[in-house]
């Protein structure tokens, strides 16, 4: 069972390849898509400098699940 994270975040960038056009149309039309993402942050993954508030990290996405069957 996973443990609670010692770090907190309220923002993430996701590079979408397949399905990106349908996703973009849904979002542009005012829709929302709830996703659950399994990813690994590792190696030299800090891609941004600490701006005093936050720091960006790169991650390898293993799985994305969409609520209610998709877009």
PQR file with spaces between the fields and no chain letter, atoms N, CA, C, O and H, PARSE charges and radii, in Angstrom:
ATOM       1  N    UNK     1       0.845   -1.177    0.000 -0.4000 1.5000
ATOM       2  CA   UNK     1       0.000    0.000    0.000 -0.0000 2.0000
ATOM       3  C    UNK     1       0.888    1.236    0.000  0.5500 1.7000
ATOM       4  O    UNK     1       1.829    1.316    0.789 -0.5500 1.4000
ATOM       5  N    UNK     2       0.603    2.211   -0.879 -0.4000 1.5000
ATOM       6  CA   UNK     2       1.422    3.430   -0.933 -0.0000 2.0000
ATOM       7  C    UNK     2       1.316    4.247    0.349  0.5500 1.7000
ATOM       8  O    UNK     2       0.301    4.233    1.045 -0.5500 1.4000
ATOM       9  H    UNK     2      -0.162    2.146   -1.520  0.4000 1.0000
ATOM      10  N    UNK     3       2.392    4.950    0.629 -0.4000 1.5000
ATOM      11  CA   UNK     3       2.439    5.843    1.789 -0.0000 2.0000
ATOM      12  C    UNK     3       2.097    7.262    1.354  0.5500 1.7000
ATOM      13  O    UNK     3       2.287    7.608    0.188 -0.5500 1.4000
ATOM      14  H    UNK     3       3.217    4.961    0.063  0.4000 1.0000
ATOM      15  N    UNK     4       1.599    8.083    2.262 -0.4000 1.5000
ATOM      16  CA   UNK     4       1.370    9.492    1.933 -0.0000 2.0000
ATOM      17  C    UNK     4       2.679   10.148    1.511  0.5500 1.7000
ATOM      18  O    UNK     4       3.737    9.842    2.059 -0.5500 1.4000
ATOM      19  H    UNK     4       1.445    7.802    3.210  0.4000 1.0000
ATOM      20  N    UNK     5       2.606   11.046    0.540 -0.4000 1.5000
ATOM      21  CA   UNK     5       3.789   11.712    0.014 -0.0000 2.0000
ATOM      22  C    UNK     5       4.296   12.792    0.972  0.5500 1.7000
ATOM      23  O    UNK     5       3.498   13.509    1.575 -0.5500 1.4000
ATOM      24  H    UNK     5       1.747   11.295    0.095  0.4000 1.0000
ATOM      25  N    UNK     6       5.629   12.912    1.114 -0.4000 1.5000
ATOM      26  CA   UNK     6       6.172   13.996    1.925 -0.0000 2.0000
ATOM      27  C    UNK     6       6.201   15.322    1.157  0.5500 1.7000
ATOM      28  O    UNK     6       6.498   16.365    1.740 -0.5500 1.4000
ATOM      29  H    UNK     6       6.277   12.329    0.623  0.4000 1.0000
ATOM      30  N    UNK     7       5.895   15.290   -0.146 -0.4000 1.5000
ATOM      31  CA   UNK     7       5.869   16.516   -0.936 -0.0000 2.0000
ATOM      32  C    UNK     7       4.451   16.780   -1.430  0.5500 1.7000
ATOM      33  O    UNK     7       3.627   15.867   -1.491 -0.5500 1.4000
ATOM      34  H    UNK     7       5.654   14.443   -0.620  0.4000 1.0000
ATOM      35  N    UNK     8       4.176   18.020   -1.777 -0.4000 1.5000
ATOM      36  CA   UNK     8       2.840   18.426   -2.228 -0.0000 2.0000
ATOM      37  C    UNK     8       2.946   19.140   -3.567  0.5500 1.7000
ATOM      38  O    UNK     8       3.931   19.830   -3.832 -0.5500 1.4000
ATOM      39  H    UNK     8       4.845   18.761   -1.727  0.4000 1.0000
ATOM      40  N    UNK     9       1.943   18.975   -4.404 -0.4000 1.5000
ATOM      41  CA   UNK     9       1.885   19.634   -5.701 -0.0000 2.0000
ATOM      42  C    UNK     9       0.432   19.884   -6.069  0.5500 1.7000
ATOM      43  O    UNK     9      -0.449   19.110   -5.696 -0.5500 1.4000
ATOM      44  H    UNK     9       1.143   18.414   -4.189  0.4000 1.0000
ATOM      45  N    UNK    10       0.179   20.970   -6.804 -0.4000 1.5000
ATOM      46  CA   UNK    10      -1.160   21.206   -7.323 -0.0000 2.0000
ATOM      47  C    UNK    10      -1.117   21.536   -8.808  0.5500 1.7000
ATOM      48  O    UNK    10      -2.058   22.120   -9.343 -0.5500 1.4000
ATOM      49  H    UNK    10       0.895   21.599   -7.107  0.4000 1.0000
ATOM      50  N    UNK    11      -0.009   21.157   -9.487 -0.4000 1.5000
ATOM      51  CA   UNK    11       0.154   21.452  -10.900 -0.0000 2.0000
ATOM      52  C    UNK    11       1.020   20.395  -11.550  0.5500 1.7000
ATOM      53  O    UNK    11       1.970   19.902  -10.940 -0.5500 1.4000
ATOM      54  H    UNK    11       0.756   20.682   -9.053  0.4000 1.0000
ATOM      55  N    UNK    12       0.694   20.037  -12.806 -0.4000 1.5000
ATOM      56  CA   UNK    12       1.483   19.051  -13.532 -0.0000 2.0000
ATOM      57  C    UNK    12       1.330   19.294  -15.027  0.5500 1.7000
ATOM      58  O    UNK    12       0.261   19.701  -15.483 -0.5500 1.4000
ATOM      59  H    UNK    12      -0.078   20.436  -13.301  0.4000 1.0000
ATOM      60  N    UNK    13       2.378   19.051  -15.783 -0.4000 1.5000
ATOM      61  CA   UNK    13       2.316   19.082  -17.236 -0.0000 2.0000
ATOM      62  C    UNK    13       2.305   17.647  -17.736  0.5500 1.7000
ATOM      63  O    UNK    13       3.080   16.818  -17.258 -0.5500 1.4000
ATOM      64  H    UNK    13       3.246   18.721  -15.412  0.4000 1.0000
ATOM      65  N    UNK    14       1.439   17.346  -18.690 -0.4000 1.5000
ATOM      66  CA   UNK    14       1.351   16.002  -19.260 -0.0000 2.0000
ATOM      67  C    UNK    14       1.492   16.126  -20.764  0.5500 1.7000
ATOM      68  O    UNK    14       0.684   16.798  -21.405 -0.5500 1.4000
ATOM      69  H    UNK    14       0.810   18.020  -19.078  0.4000 1.0000
ATOM      70  N    UNK    15       2.499   15.492  -21.337 -0.4000 1.5000
ATOM      71  CA   UNK    15       2.731   15.491  -22.777 -0.0000 2.0000
ATOM      72  C    UNK    15       1.855   14.411  -23.403  0.5500 1.7000
ATOM      73  O    UNK    15       2.127   13.222  -23.240 -0.5500 1.4000
ATOM      74  H    UNK    15       3.155   14.945  -20.817  0.4000 1.0000
ATOM      75  N    UNK    16       0.804   14.815  -24.120 -0.4000 1.5000
ATOM      76  CA   UNK    16      -0.157   13.872  -24.690 -0.0000 2.0000
ATOM      77  C    UNK    16       0.187   13.631  -26.157  0.5500 1.7000
ATOM      78  O    UNK    16       0.327   14.578  -26.932 -0.5500 1.4000
ATOM      79  H    UNK    16       0.582   15.781  -24.253  0.4000 1.0000
ATOM      80  N    UNK    17       0.322   12.369  -26.531 -0.4000 1.5000
ATOM      81  CA   UNK    17       0.620   12.006  -27.915 -0.0000 2.0000
ATOM      82  C    UNK    17      -0.643   11.502  -28.596  0.5500 1.7000
ATOM      83  O    UNK    17      -1.237   12.228  -29.392 -0.5500 1.4000
ATOM      84  H    UNK    17       0.209   11.600  -25.901  0.4000 1.0000
ATOM      85  N    UNK    18      -1.061   10.297  -28.309 -0.4000 1.5000
ATOM      86  CA   UNK    18      -2.249    9.720  -28.927 -0.0000 2.0000
ATOM      87  C    UNK    18      -3.501   10.254  -28.237  0.5500 1.7000
ATOM      88  O    UNK    18      -3.579   10.264  -27.009 -0.5500 1.4000
ATOM      89  H    UNK    18      -0.578    9.707  -27.661  0.4000 1.0000
ATOM      90  N    UNK    19      -4.472   10.692  -29.019 -0.4000 1.5000
ATOM      91  CA   UNK    19      -5.725   11.207  -28.473 -0.0000 2.0000
ATOM      92  C    UNK    19      -5.695   12.685  -28.140  0.5500 1.7000
ATOM      93  O    UNK    19      -6.648   13.211  -27.566 -0.5500 1.4000
ATOM      94  H    UNK    19      -4.409   10.683  -30.017  0.4000 1.0000
ATOM      95  N    UNK    20      -4.614   13.359  -28.493 -0.4000 1.5000
ATOM      96  CA   UNK    20      -4.450   14.767  -28.098 -0.0000 2.0000
ATOM      97  C    UNK    20      -5.470   15.685  -28.761  0.5500 1.7000
ATOM      98  O    UNK    20      -5.912   16.652  -28.139 -0.5500 1.4000
ATOM      99  H    UNK    20      -3.839   12.931  -28.960  0.4000 1.0000
ATOM     100  N    UNK    21      -5.857   15.410  -30.007 -0.4000 1.5000
ATOM     101  CA   UNK    21      -6.799   16.289  -30.693 -0.0000 2.0000
ATOM     102  C    UNK    21      -8.190   16.192  -30.065  0.5500 1.7000
ATOM     103  O    UNK    21      -8.852   17.208  -29.852 -0.5500 1.4000
ATOM     104  H    UNK    21      -5.498   14.625  -30.512  0.4000 1.0000
ATOM     105  N    UNK    22      -8.627   14.973  -29.771 -0.4000 1.5000
ATOM     106  CA   UNK    22      -9.929   14.790  -29.120 -0.0000 2.0000
ATOM     107  C    UNK    22      -9.921   15.420  -27.730  0.5500 1.7000
ATOM     108  O    UNK    22     -10.902   16.042  -27.322 -0.5500 1.4000
ATOM     109  H    UNK    22      -8.089   14.148  -29.944  0.4000 1.0000
ATOM     110  N    UNK    23      -8.827   15.263  -27.012 -0.4000 1.5000
ATOM     111  CA   UNK    23      -8.715   15.866  -25.680 -0.0000 2.0000
ATOM     112  C    UNK    23      -8.760   17.391  -25.791  0.5500 1.7000
ATOM     113  O    UNK    23      -9.452   18.047  -25.013 -0.5500 1.4000
ATOM     114  H    UNK    23      -8.030   14.758  -27.343  0.4000 1.0000
ATOM     115  N    UNK    24      -8.033   17.955  -26.746 -0.4000 1.5000
ATOM     116  CA   UNK    24      -8.012   19.405  -26.924 -0.0000 2.0000
ATOM     117  C    UNK    24      -9.413   19.933  -27.253  0.5500 1.7000
ATOM     118  O    UNK    24      -9.827   20.961  -26.717 -0.5500 1.4000
ATOM     119  H    UNK    24      -7.470   17.423  -27.379  0.4000 1.0000
ATOM     120  N    UNK    25     -10.144   19.235  -28.131 -0.4000 1.5000
ATOM     121  CA   UNK    25     -11.506   19.665  -28.473 -0.0000 2.0000
ATOM     122  C    UNK    25     -12.408   19.663  -27.245  0.5500 1.7000
ATOM     123  O    UNK    25     -13.197   20.587  -27.046 -0.5500 1.4000
ATOM     124  H    UNK    25      -9.807   18.399  -28.566  0.4000 1.0000
ATOM     125  N    UNK    26     -12.290   18.632  -26.427 -0.4000 1.5000
ATOM     126  CA   UNK    26     -13.130   18.539  -25.222 -0.0000 2.0000
ATOM     127  C    UNK    26     -12.830   19.691  -24.266  0.5500 1.7000
ATOM     128  O    UNK    26     -13.750   20.323  -23.746 -0.5500 1.4000
ATOM     129  H    UNK    26     -11.649   17.881  -26.588  0.4000 1.0000
ATOM     130  N    UNK    27     -11.551   19.965  -24.035 -0.4000 1.5000
ATOM     131  CA   UNK    27     -11.153   21.031  -23.116 -0.0000 2.0000
ATOM     132  C    UNK    27     -11.555   22.398  -23.671  0.5500 1.7000
ATOM     133  O    UNK    27     -12.053   23.247  -22.932 -0.5500 1.4000
ATOM     134  H    UNK    27     -10.804   19.452  -24.457  0.4000 1.0000
ATOM     135  N    UNK    28     -11.336   22.613  -24.982 -0.4000 1.5000
ATOM     136  CA   UNK    28     -11.702   23.876  -25.605 -0.0000 2.0000
ATOM     137  C    UNK    28     -13.211   24.131  -25.546  0.5500 1.7000
ATOM     138  O    UNK    28     -13.650   25.281  -25.515 -0.5500 1.4000
ATOM     139  H    UNK    28     -10.931   21.923  -25.582  0.4000 1.0000
ATOM     140  N    UNK    29     -14.002   23.054  -25.530 -0.4000 1.5000
ATOM     141  CA   UNK    29     -15.458   23.174  -25.438 -0.0000 2.0000
ATOM     142  C    UNK    29     -15.924   23.365  -23.997  0.5500 1.7000
ATOM     143  O    UNK    29     -17.126   23.385  -23.733 -0.5500 1.4000
ATOM     144  H    UNK    29     -13.646   22.120  -25.555  0.4000 1.0000
ATOM     145  N    UNK    30     -14.987   23.503  -23.070 -0.4000 1.5000
ATOM     146  CA   UNK    30     -15.328   23.731  -21.670 -0.0000 2.0000
ATOM     147  C    UNK    30     -15.431   22.464  -20.847  0.5500 1.7000
ATOM     148  O    UNK    30     -15.844   22.511  -19.688 -0.5500 1.4000
ATOM     149  H    UNK    30     -14.011   23.486  -23.285  0.4000 1.0000
ATOM     150  N    UNK    31     -15.060   21.323  -21.432 -0.4000 1.5000
ATOM     151  CA   UNK    31     -15.139   20.064  -20.709 -0.0000 2.0000
ATOM     152  C    UNK    31     -13.989   19.862  -19.738  0.5500 1.7000
ATOM     153  O    UNK    31     -12.997   20.591  -19.752 -0.5500 1.4000
ATOM     154  H    UNK    31     -14.725   21.285  -22.374  0.4000 1.0000
ATOM     155  N    UNK    32     -14.147   18.871  -18.910 -0.4000 1.5000
ATOM     156  CA   UNK    32     -13.111   18.469  -17.963 -0.0000 2.0000
ATOM     157  C    UNK    32     -12.904   16.976  -18.106  0.5500 1.7000
ATOM     158  O    UNK    32     -13.839   16.245  -18.431 -0.5500 1.4000
ATOM     159  H    UNK    32     -14.952   18.278  -18.898  0.4000 1.0000
ATOM     160  N    UNK    33     -11.684   16.517  -17.866 -0.4000 1.5000
ATOM     161  CA   UNK    33     -11.367   15.101  -17.898 -0.0000 2.0000
ATOM     162  C    UNK    33     -10.596   14.776  -16.628  0.5500 1.7000
ATOM     163  O    UNK    33      -9.536   15.352  -16.384 -0.5500 1.4000
ATOM     164  H    UNK    33     -10.924   17.110  -17.602  0.4000 1.0000
ATOM     165  N    UNK    34     -11.107   13.875  -15.829 -0.4000 1.5000
ATOM     166  CA   UNK    34     -10.420   13.440  -14.614 -0.0000 2.0000
ATOM     167  C    UNK    34      -9.546   12.249  -14.956  0.5500 1.7000
ATOM     168  O    UNK    34     -10.023   11.276  -15.541 -0.5500 1.4000
ATOM     169  H    UNK    34     -11.969   13.408  -16.027  0.4000 1.0000
ATOM     170  N    UNK    35      -8.261   12.317  -14.595 -0.4000 1.5000
ATOM     171  CA   UNK    35      -7.335   11.228  -14.880 -0.0000 2.0000
ATOM     172  C    UNK    35      -6.595   10.812  -13.615  0.5500 1.7000
ATOM     173  O    UNK    35      -6.410   11.603  -12.691 -0.5500 1.4000
ATOM     174  H    UNK    35      -7.875   13.107  -14.120  0.4000 1.0000
ATOM     175  N    UNK    36      -6.180    9.558  -13.600 -0.4000 1.5000
ATOM     176  CA   UNK    36      -5.297    9.027  -12.575 -0.0000 2.0000
ATOM     177  C    UNK    36      -4.026    8.633  -13.292  0.5500 1.7000
ATOM     178  O    UNK    36      -4.073    7.905  -14.283 -0.5500 1.4000
ATOM     179  H    UNK    36      -6.330    8.915  -14.351  0.4000 1.0000
ATOM     180  N    UNK    37      -2.884    9.105  -12.804 -0.4000 1.5000
ATOM     181  CA   UNK    37      -1.620    8.915  -13.505 -0.0000 2.0000
ATOM     182  C    UNK    37      -0.629    8.176  -12.620  0.5500 1.7000
ATOM     183  O    UNK    37      -0.395    8.553  -11.472 -0.5500 1.4000
ATOM     184  H    UNK    37      -2.846    9.696  -11.998  0.4000 1.0000
ATOM     185  N    UNK    38      -0.047    7.111  -13.179 -0.4000 1.5000
ATOM     186  CA   UNK    38       1.046    6.402  -12.517 -0.0000 2.0000
ATOM     187  C    UNK    38       2.319    6.793  -13.258  0.5500 1.7000
ATOM     188  O    UNK    38       2.440    6.542  -14.457 -0.5500 1.4000
ATOM     189  H    UNK    38      -0.237    6.805  -14.111  0.4000 1.0000
ATOM     190  N    UNK    39       3.273    7.409  -12.551 -0.4000 1.5000
ATOM     191  CA   UNK    39       4.493    7.900  -13.180 -0.0000 2.0000
ATOM     192  C    UNK    39       5.675    7.738  -12.224  0.5500 1.7000
ATOM     193  O    UNK    39       5.497    7.570  -11.017 -0.5500 1.4000
ATOM     194  H    UNK    39       3.175    7.613  -11.577  0.4000 1.0000
ATOM     195  N    UNK    40       6.878    7.790  -12.785 -0.4000 1.5000
ATOM     196  CA   UNK    40       8.100    7.685  -11.987 -0.0000 2.0000
ATOM     197  C    UNK    40       8.968    8.913  -12.216  0.5500 1.7000
ATOM     198  O    UNK    40       9.299    9.247  -13.354 -0.5500 1.4000
ATOM     199  H    UNK    40       7.022    7.927  -13.765  0.4000 1.0000
ATOM     200  N    UNK    41       9.333    9.581  -11.130 -0.4000 1.5000
ATOM     201  CA   UNK    41      10.298   10.677  -11.168 -0.0000 2.0000
ATOM     202  C    UNK    41      11.629   10.065  -10.776  0.5500 1.7000
ATOM     203  O    UNK    41      11.749    9.474   -9.702 -0.5500 1.4000
ATOM     204  H    UNK    41       9.064    9.311  -10.206  0.4000 1.0000
ATOM     205  N    UNK    42      12.642   10.201  -11.645 -0.4000 1.5000
ATOM     206  CA   UNK    42      13.931    9.585  -11.338 -0.0000 2.0000
ATOM     207  C    UNK    42      15.068   10.311  -12.031  0.5500 1.7000
ATOM     208  O    UNK    42      14.839   11.192  -12.860 -0.5500 1.4000
ATOM     209  H    UNK    42      12.545   10.681  -12.517  0.4000 1.0000
ATOM     210  N    UNK    43      16.284    9.943  -11.694 -0.4000 1.5000
ATOM     211  CA   UNK    43      17.472   10.492  -12.334 -0.0000 2.0000
ATOM     212  C    UNK    43      17.566   11.991  -12.178  0.5500 1.7000
ATOM     213  O    UNK    43      17.137   12.560  -11.174 -0.5500 1.4000
ATOM     214  H    UNK    43      16.470    9.227  -11.021  0.4000 1.0000
ATOM     215  N    UNK    44      18.127   12.612  -13.178 -0.4000 1.5000
ATOM     216  CA   UNK    44      18.274   14.069  -13.179 -0.0000 2.0000
ATOM     217  C    UNK    44      16.990   14.676  -13.717  0.5500 1.7000
ATOM     218  O    UNK    44      16.967   15.236  -14.812 -0.5500 1.4000
ATOM     219  H    UNK    44      18.475   12.150  -13.993  0.4000 1.0000
ATOM     220  N    UNK    45      15.912   14.559  -12.929 -0.4000 1.5000
ATOM     221  CA   UNK    45      14.591   14.933  -13.434 -0.0000 2.0000
ATOM     222  C    UNK    45      14.190   16.361  -13.104  0.5500 1.7000
ATOM     223  O    UNK    45      13.137   16.812  -13.555 -0.5500 1.4000
ATOM     224  H    UNK    45      15.930   14.104  -12.039  0.4000 1.0000
ATOM     225  N    UNK    46      14.983   17.081  -12.343 -0.4000 1.5000
ATOM     226  CA   UNK    46      14.653   18.474  -12.060 -0.0000 2.0000
ATOM     227  C    UNK    46      14.866   19.281  -13.325  0.5500 1.7000
ATOM     228  O    UNK    46      16.012   19.499  -13.720 -0.5500 1.4000
ATOM     229  H    UNK    46      15.839   16.715  -11.977  0.4000 1.0000
ATOM     230  N    UNK    47      13.801   19.734  -13.976 -0.4000 1.5000
ATOM     231  CA   UNK    47      13.925   20.428  -15.254 -0.0000 2.0000
ATOM     232  C    UNK    47      13.838   21.939  -15.110  0.5500 1.7000
ATOM     233  O    UNK    47      14.039   22.669  -16.081 -0.5500 1.4000
ATOM     234  H    UNK    47      12.870   19.558  -13.655  0.4000 1.0000
ATOM     235  N    UNK    48      13.550   22.397  -13.941 -0.4000 1.5000
ATOM     236  CA   UNK    48      13.481   23.839  -13.707 -0.0000 2.0000
ATOM     237  C    UNK    48      14.221   24.199  -12.440  0.5500 1.7000
ATOM     238  O    UNK    48      14.537   23.340  -11.616 -0.5500 1.4000
ATOM     239  H    UNK    48      13.387   21.804  -13.152  0.4000 1.0000
ATOM     240  N    UNK    49      14.489   25.461  -12.302 -0.4000 1.5000
ATOM     241  CA   UNK    49      15.137   25.940  -11.078 -0.0000 2.0000
ATOM     242  C    UNK    49      14.071   26.225  -10.025  0.5500 1.7000
ATOM     243  O    UNK    49      12.913   26.498  -10.340 -0.5500 1.4000
ATOM     244  H    UNK    49      14.233   26.159  -12.971  0.4000 1.0000
ATOM     245  N    UNK    50      14.489   26.156   -8.788 -0.4000 1.5000
ATOM     246  CA   UNK    50      13.593   26.489   -7.678 -0.0000 2.0000
ATOM     247  C    UNK    50      13.356   27.994   -7.709  0.5500 1.7000
ATOM     248  O    UNK    50      14.296   28.775   -7.555 -0.5500 1.4000
ATOM     249  H    UNK    50      15.430   25.935   -8.532  0.4000 1.0000
ATOM     250  N    UNK    51      12.110   28.404   -7.906 -0.4000 1.5000
ATOM     251  CA   UNK    51      11.784   29.830   -7.974 -0.0000 2.0000
ATOM     252  C    UNK    51      11.374   30.397   -6.619  0.5500 1.7000
ATOM     253  O    UNK    51      10.879   31.521   -6.532 -0.5500 1.4000
ATOM     254  H    UNK    51      11.347   27.770   -8.031  0.4000 1.0000
ATOM     255  N    UNK    52      11.581   29.622   -5.574 -0.4000 1.5000
ATOM     256  CA   UNK    52      11.203   30.061   -4.234 -0.0000 2.0000
ATOM     257  C    UNK    52       9.828   29.561   -3.827  0.5500 1.7000
ATOM     258  O    UNK    52       9.470   29.605   -2.651 -0.5500 1.4000
ATOM     259  H    UNK    52      11.984   28.709   -5.645  0.4000 1.0000
ATOM     260  N    UNK    53       9.053   29.084   -4.802 -0.4000 1.5000
ATOM     261  CA   UNK    53       7.725   28.550   -4.538 -0.0000 2.0000
ATOM     262  C    UNK    53       7.618   27.091   -4.945  0.5500 1.7000
ATOM     263  O    UNK    53       7.020   26.281   -4.236 -0.5500 1.4000
ATOM     264  H    UNK    53       9.344   29.048   -5.758  0.4000 1.0000
ATOM     265  N    UNK    54       8.204   26.761   -6.095 -0.4000 1.5000
ATOM     266  CA   UNK    54       8.107   25.397   -6.612 -0.0000 2.0000
ATOM     267  C    UNK    54       9.284   25.086   -7.529  0.5500 1.7000
ATOM     268  O    UNK    54      10.084   25.965   -7.850 -0.5500 1.4000
ATOM     269  H    UNK    54       8.689   27.419   -6.670  0.4000 1.0000
ATOM     270  N    UNK    55       9.380   23.817   -7.948 -0.4000 1.5000
ATOM     271  CA   UNK    55      10.403   23.351   -8.873 -0.0000 2.0000
ATOM     272  C    UNK    55       9.789   22.264   -9.738  0.5500 1.7000
ATOM     273  O    UNK    55       9.076   21.402   -9.224 -0.5500 1.4000
ATOM     274  H    UNK    55       8.731   23.103   -7.688  0.4000 1.0000
ATOM     275  N    UNK    56      10.050   22.285  -11.038 -0.4000 1.5000
ATOM     276  CA   UNK    56       9.469   21.315  -11.963 -0.0000 2.0000
ATOM     277  C    UNK    56      10.345   20.071  -12.060  0.5500 1.7000
ATOM     278  O    UNK    56      11.572   20.152  -12.000 -0.5500 1.4000
ATOM     279  H    UNK    56      10.629   22.985  -11.455  0.4000 1.0000
ATOM     280  N    UNK    57       9.694   18.922  -12.209 -0.4000 1.5000
ATOM     281  CA   UNK    57      10.374   17.645  -12.362 -0.0000 2.0000
ATOM     282  C    UNK    57       9.801   16.908  -13.559  0.5500 1.7000
ATOM     283  O    UNK    57       8.602   16.989  -13.828 -0.5500 1.4000
ATOM     284  H    UNK    57       8.697   18.856  -12.258  0.4000 1.0000
ATOM     285  N    UNK    58      10.650   16.192  -14.277 -0.4000 1.5000
ATOM     286  CA   UNK    58      10.191   15.355  -15.383 -0.0000 2.0000
ATOM     287  C    UNK    58       9.856   13.977  -14.835  0.5500 1.7000
ATOM     288  O    UNK    58      10.449   13.533  -13.852 -0.5500 1.4000
ATOM     289  H    UNK    58      11.624   16.127  -14.059  0.4000 1.0000
ATOM     290  N    UNK    59       8.913   13.308  -15.468 -0.4000 1.5000
ATOM     291  CA   UNK    59       8.513   11.978  -15.023 -0.0000 2.0000
ATOM     292  C    UNK    59       8.212   11.109  -16.235  0.5500 1.7000
ATOM     293  O    UNK    59       7.777   11.599  -17.277 -0.5500 1.4000
ATOM     294  H    UNK    59       8.432   13.669  -16.266  0.4000 1.0000
ATOM     295  N    UNK    60       8.450    9.823  -16.083 -0.4000 1.5000
ATOM     296  CA   UNK    60       8.055    8.849  -17.085 -0.0000 2.0000
ATOM     297  C    UNK    60       6.666    8.353  -16.711  0.5500 1.7000
ATOM     298  O    UNK    60       6.475    7.798  -15.629 -0.5500 1.4000
ATOM     299  H    UNK    60       8.804    9.425  -15.237  0.4000 1.0000
ATOM     300  N    UNK    61       5.701    8.547  -17.592 -0.4000 1.5000
ATOM     301  CA   UNK    61       4.320    8.125  -17.335 -0.0000 2.0000
ATOM     302  C    UNK    61       4.166    6.666  -17.736  0.5500 1.7000
ATOM     303  O    UNK    61       4.493    6.285  -18.860 -0.5500 1.4000
ATOM     304  H    UNK    61       5.856    8.997  -18.471  0.4000 1.0000
ATOM     305  N    UNK    62       3.666    5.852  -16.812 -0.4000 1.5000
ATOM     306  CA   UNK    62       3.469    4.425  -17.066 -0.0000 2.0000
ATOM     307  C    UNK    62       2.034    4.107  -17.457  0.5500 1.7000
ATOM     308  O    UNK    62       1.787    3.182  -18.231 -0.5500 1.4000
ATOM     309  H    UNK    62       3.401    6.161  -15.899  0.4000 1.0000
ATOM     310  N    UNK    63       1.086    4.875  -16.920 -0.4000 1.5000
ATOM     311  CA   UNK    63      -0.311    4.545  -17.131 -0.0000 2.0000
ATOM     312  C    UNK    63      -1.156    5.775  -16.848  0.5500 1.7000
ATOM     313  O    UNK    63      -0.923    6.491  -15.874 -0.5500 1.4000
ATOM     314  H    UNK    63       1.287    5.626  -16.291  0.4000 1.0000
ATOM     315  N    UNK    64      -2.140    6.013  -17.707 -0.4000 1.5000
ATOM     316  CA   UNK    64      -3.119    7.072  -17.484 -0.0000 2.0000
ATOM     317  C    UNK    64      -4.492    6.439  -17.569  0.5500 1.7000
ATOM     318  O    UNK    64      -4.820    5.811  -18.576 -0.5500 1.4000
ATOM     319  H    UNK    64      -2.329    5.431  -18.498  0.4000 1.0000
ATOM     320  N    UNK    65      -5.288    6.590  -16.546 -0.4000 1.5000
ATOM     321  CA   UNK    65      -6.654    6.089  -16.544 -0.0000 2.0000
ATOM     322  C    UNK    65      -7.599    7.277  -16.556  0.5500 1.7000
ATOM     323  O    UNK    65      -7.360    8.288  -15.896 -0.5500 1.4000
ATOM     324  H    UNK    65      -5.021    7.100  -15.729  0.4000 1.0000
ATOM     325  N    UNK    66      -8.685    7.137  -17.324 -0.4000 1.5000
ATOM     326  CA   UNK    66      -9.639    8.232  -17.482 -0.0000 2.0000
ATOM     327  C    UNK    66     -10.946    7.847  -16.818  0.5500 1.7000
ATOM     328  O    UNK    66     -11.411    6.714  -16.947 -0.5500 1.4000
ATOM     329  H    UNK    66      -8.880    6.316  -17.861  0.4000 1.0000
ATOM     330  N    UNK    67     -11.530    8.787  -16.113 -0.4000 1.5000
ATOM     331  CA   UNK    67     -12.817    8.550  -15.442 -0.0000 2.0000
ATOM     332  C    UNK    67     -13.945    8.466  -16.468  0.5500 1.7000
ATOM     333  O    UNK    67     -13.916    9.176  -17.473 -0.5500 1.4000
ATOM     334  H    UNK    67     -11.153    9.707  -16.008  0.4000 1.0000
ATOM     335  N    UNK    68     -14.896    7.642  -16.238 -0.4000 1.5000
ATOM     336  CA   UNK    68     -16.108    7.504  -17.044 -0.0000 2.0000
ATOM     337  C    UNK    68     -15.833    7.120  -18.488  0.5500 1.7000
ATOM     338  O    UNK    68     -16.560    7.544  -19.386 -0.5500 1.4000
ATOM     339  H    UNK    68     -14.919    7.065  -15.422  0.4000 1.0000
ATOM     340  N    UNK    69     -14.800    6.327  -18.727 -0.4000 1.5000
ATOM     341  CA   UNK    69     -14.591    5.762  -20.048 -0.0000 2.0000
ATOM     342  C    UNK    69     -13.965    6.653  -21.097  0.5500 1.7000
ATOM     343  O    UNK    69     -13.818    6.213  -22.237 -0.5500 1.4000
ATOM     344  H    UNK    69     -14.209    5.983  -17.998  0.4000 1.0000
ATOM     345  N    UNK    70     -13.594    7.859  -20.785 -0.4000 1.5000
ATOM     346  CA   UNK    70     -12.865    8.647  -21.774 -0.0000 2.0000
ATOM     347  C    UNK    70     -13.469    9.984  -22.098  0.5500 1.7000
ATOM     348  O    UNK    70     -14.357   10.488  -21.410 -0.5500 1.4000
ATOM     349  H    UNK    70     -13.714    8.216  -19.859  0.4000 1.0000
ATOM     350  N    UNK    71     -12.954   10.542  -23.174 -0.4000 1.5000
ATOM     351  CA   UNK    71     -13.323   11.897  -23.588 -0.0000 2.0000
ATOM     352  C    UNK    71     -14.611   11.857  -24.349  0.5500 1.7000
ATOM     353  O    UNK    71     -15.101   12.897  -24.790 -0.5500 1.4000
ATOM     354  H    UNK    71     -12.232   10.133  -23.732  0.4000 1.0000
